[in-house]
């Protein structure tokens, strides 16, 4: 990870039909393909100095099971840095399969909203290796690849797991994801302020200025923001990874 006082940069590798893509607001039919070689893309981020990767099986999120397994395995073979993986992992067998395959941290999203017992069991069995992904639309939790929006508030879901041993809460504002318009700092920081679990911010980073704003505001919640996921802005060259790493580690 970066220096203890800093934030961790998580380059996003979103997998659709075996390729690295970025969506706009989670719409599968609004995807931009950035690389047909996920392993090579993962090496690029590792070679740039990144210490973690954030990987999502987009097809899996809709299907409720892992779909881009071959691409994930290519990534795991290509890099030596930790990988966190989400998308379609809905049971203990899936969790254990990917942890055994070399994934450092499994992200439970739809499963966390619909089967909180699984999160608790997984945290007991694999301490420090389970994260919860909370994807929010207007403050409410979306599931099934963001195709469904529940009545459950994001904060209420996060509070369910305060004593479960979750390694991190990954909070994404769907309306901003892939739009390069900046993070939803108010909702992200409000969530981080009210829970003790570390929060990873996601959705909307479009510039170094967005990262600087997060870094500055994160100081108000005393280390509760652990890191930030950046996708389209890295692929488009709007954010240079070396500059981002230096800024976040300062």
Helices and strands as residue ranges (DSSP letters): E 8-16, E 19-24, E 27-35, H 38-47, E 52-57, H 58-63, H 69-78, E 82-86, H 92-101, E 105-108, H 110-114, H 116-125, E 130-137, E 140-143, E 148-153, H 154-160, E 168-173, G 174-176, H 185-194, E 199-202, H 208-218, G 219-221, E 225-230, H 232-235, H 241-249
